[in-house]
Amino acid sequence: MAKHSEPRADEDWWTIWPEVLDAELAEFARLGIAPRTIHKGNGILILEADWPVDGQSVPMLLRIGYSPLHPFCRPAVAAPNESFERHQNPLSRELCLLTQESGQWDSNQLVAAFVQERLNHLLRALAARKEGRWDDAAKLEEQAADPLMPYFAGASEEDSVILFDGHAPLPPAPHGLLEVVCSGRFQQHEPGRV
């Protein structure tokens, strides 16, 4: 029987395309950043890097996650030691560098260049907001709604939902109280089925 040399679906992307990994790591080196590998397996590559930020003496710790479908899917970038008022998932600390719309990620761009570009953009938007330069912030920020669902992913019971009473008035301020009722779901079987 002939041995096939085609890549298999269960192979990691860096095994199928080692030149892609080489290019990714070379881009980090070009920027003067030496990432550390904290996970490499099952198609997922997670790097940790001390990212230099203009105007700050201490670099920002970033965790950069490559999808098993890299380079066709966007990376996940988290700043675990930072707490930004906006553009960051408050639970996972993942940064919102792109909107959730399709077509935002350019699969030809190297991840380190993407992080450099988008992190600077995010920090400029946050600075404009902090300084009250609302027109500048509006120009820097994408006008896209931020869905709440990602904040609850992994922290909820399987097949659960969160419902908000549509008759309740919106709070007049950007904060308020939330009353949550949680009830467990018991699996019921139809007669004759197991």
HUVEN-V767099 format. One record per residue. N is the residue number from 0. SS is DSSP state (@ for helix, = for strand, . for the rest). D_CENTER is the distance of its C-alpha to the mean C-alpha in Angstrom with 1 decimal. Layout:
n->N ss->SS d_center->D_CENTER
n->N ss->SS d_center->D_CENTER
//
This chain:
n->0 ss->. d_center->44.4
n->1 ss->. d_center->42.4
n->2 ss->. d_center->39.2
n->3 ss->. d_center->36.3
n->4 ss->. d_center->34.3
n->5 ss->. d_center->31.5
n->6 ss->. d_center->28.0
n->7 ss->. d_center->27.3
n->8 ss->. d_center->24.4
n->9 ss->. d_center->23.9
n->10 ss->. d_center->23.6
n->11 ss->. d_center->20.5
n->12 ss->@ d_center->19.4
n->13 ss->@ d_center->20.6
n->14 ss->@ d_center->23.9
n->15 ss->@ d_center->24.3
n->16 ss->. d_center->23.4
n->17 ss->@ d_center->24.1
n->18 ss->@ d_center->24.5
n->19 ss->@ d_center->20.8
n->20 ss->@ d_center->19.9
n->21 ss->@ d_center->22.8
n->22 ss->@ d_center->21.6
n->23 ss->@ d_center->18.1
n->24 ss->@ d_center->19.8
n->25 ss->@ d_center->22.5
n->26 ss->@ d_center->20.1
n->27 ss->@ d_center->18.9
n->28 ss->@ d_center->22.6
n->29 ss->@ d_center->23.5
n->30 ss->. d_center->21.4
n->31 ss->. d_center->23.1
n->32 ss->. d_center->20.2
n->33 ss->. d_center->20.9
n->34 ss->. d_center->17.8
n->35 ss->= d_center->18.6
n->36 ss->= d_center->17.7
n->37 ss->= d_center->16.8
n->38 ss->= d_center->16.4
n->39 ss->= d_center->17.8
n->40 ss->= d_center->18.8
n->41 ss->. d_center->18.6
n->42 ss->. d_center->16.8
n->43 ss->= d_center->13.8
n->44 ss->= d_center->13.8
n->45 ss->= d_center->12.2
n->46 ss->= d_center->13.5
n->47 ss->= d_center->14.1
n->48 ss->= d_center->15.5
n->49 ss->= d_center->17.5
n->50 ss->= d_center->16.5
n->51 ss->. d_center->19.5
n->52 ss->. d_center->19.2
n->53 ss->. d_center->22.1
n->54 ss->. d_center->24.4
n->55 ss->. d_center->23.2
n->56 ss->. d_center->25.2
n->57 ss->. d_center->22.7
n->58 ss->. d_center->19.6
n->59 ss->= d_center->16.1
n->60 ss->= d_center->14.7
n->61 ss->= d_center->11.3
n->62 ss->= d_center->9.8
n->63 ss->= d_center->8.7
n->64 ss->= d_center->8.2
n->65 ss->= d_center->10.2
n->66 ss->. d_center->10.7
n->67 ss->. d_center->14.3
n->68 ss->. d_center->14.7
n->69 ss->. d_center->14.0
n->70 ss->. d_center->15.0
n->71 ss->. d_center->14.9
n->72 ss->. d_center->11.2
n->73 ss->. d_center->8.4
n->74 ss->. d_center->6.8
n->75 ss->= d_center->3.6
n->76 ss->= d_center->5.0
n->77 ss->= d_center->6.4
n->78 ss->. d_center->9.9
n->79 ss->. d_center->11.7
n->80 ss->. d_center->15.0
n->81 ss->. d_center->14.2
n->82 ss->. d_center->14.6
n->83 ss->. d_center->14.1
n->84 ss->. d_center->15.9
n->85 ss->. d_center->13.5
n->86 ss->. d_center->10.1
n->87 ss->= d_center->8.5
n->88 ss->. d_center->8.1
n->89 ss->. d_center->11.6
n->90 ss->. d_center->11.4
n->91 ss->. d_center->8.5
n->92 ss->. d_center->8.3
n->93 ss->= d_center->4.6
n->94 ss->= d_center->5.5
n->95 ss->. d_center->6.2
n->96 ss->. d_center->7.6
n->97 ss->. d_center->8.7
n->98 ss->. d_center->10.1
n->99 ss->. d_center->9.9
n->100 ss->. d_center->13.2
n->101 ss->. d_center->14.2
n->102 ss->. d_center->15.5
n->103 ss->. d_center->13.0
n->104 ss->. d_center->12.1
n->105 ss->. d_center->15.2
n->106 ss->. d_center->15.8
n->107 ss->. d_center->18.5
n->108 ss->. d_center->16.6
n->109 ss->. d_center->16.0
n->110 ss->@ d_center->12.7
n->111 ss->@ d_center->14.4
n->112 ss->@ d_center->16.0
n->113 ss->@ d_center->12.9
n->114 ss->@ d_center->11.3
n->115 ss->@ d_center->14.9
n->116 ss->@ d_center->15.3
n->117 ss->@ d_center->12.2
n->118 ss->@ d_center->12.2
n->119 ss->@ d_center->15.9
n->120 ss->@ d_center->15.5
n->121 ss->@ d_center->13.3
n->122 ss->@ d_center->15.9
n->123 ss->@ d_center->18.7
n->124 ss->@ d_center->17.7
n->125 ss->@ d_center->17.4
n->126 ss->@ d_center->20.8
n->127 ss->@ d_center->22.4
n->128 ss->@ d_center->21.6
n->129 ss->@ d_center->22.9
n->130 ss->. d_center->26.0
n->131 ss->. d_center->26.6
n->132 ss->. d_center->26.4
n->133 ss->@ d_center->25.2
n->134 ss->@ d_center->26.1
n->135 ss->@ d_center->24.2
n->136 ss->@ d_center->21.1
n->137 ss->@ d_center->21.6
n->138 ss->@ d_center->22.0
n->139 ss->@ d_center->18.8
n->140 ss->. d_center->16.5
n->141 ss->. d_center->15.8
n->142 ss->. d_center->17.9
n->143 ss->. d_center->15.8
n->144 ss->. d_center->15.7
n->145 ss->. d_center->12.7
n->146 ss->. d_center->13.2
n->147 ss->. d_center->13.8
n->148 ss->@ d_center->13.3
n->149 ss->@ d_center->9.7
n->150 ss->@ d_center->11.2
n->151 ss->@ d_center->13.9
n->152 ss->. d_center->12.5
n->153 ss->. d_center->14.2
n->154 ss->. d_center->16.3
n->155 ss->. d_center->18.8
n->156 ss->. d_center->21.8
n->157 ss->. d_center->21.6
n->158 ss->. d_center->22.6
n->159 ss->. d_center->22.6
n->160 ss->. d_center->22.1
n->161 ss->. d_center->22.1
n->162 ss->. d_center->24.8
n->163 ss->. d_center->25.8
n->164 ss->. d_center->29.4
n->165 ss->. d_center->29.8
n->166 ss->. d_center->33.0
n->167 ss->. d_center->31.5
n->168 ss->. d_center->31.5
n->169 ss->. d_center->28.4
n->170 ss->. d_center->28.6
n->171 ss->. d_center->30.2
n->172 ss->. d_center->27.8
n->173 ss->. d_center->24.1
n->174 ss->. d_center->24.6
n->175 ss->. d_center->26.7
n->176 ss->. d_center->27.5
n->177 ss->. d_center->26.1
n->178 ss->. d_center->28.3
n->179 ss->. d_center->26.7
n->180 ss->. d_center->28.9
n->181 ss->. d_center->27.7
n->182 ss->. d_center->30.0
n->183 ss->. d_center->29.7
n->184 ss->. d_center->30.2
n->185 ss->. d_center->33.0
n->186 ss->. d_center->33.4
n->187 ss->. d_center->36.6
n->188 ss->. d_center->38.5
n->189 ss->. d_center->40.9
n->190 ss->. d_center->44.4
n->191 ss->. d_center->45.1
n->192 ss->. d_center->41.4
n->193 ss->. d_center->39.7
//
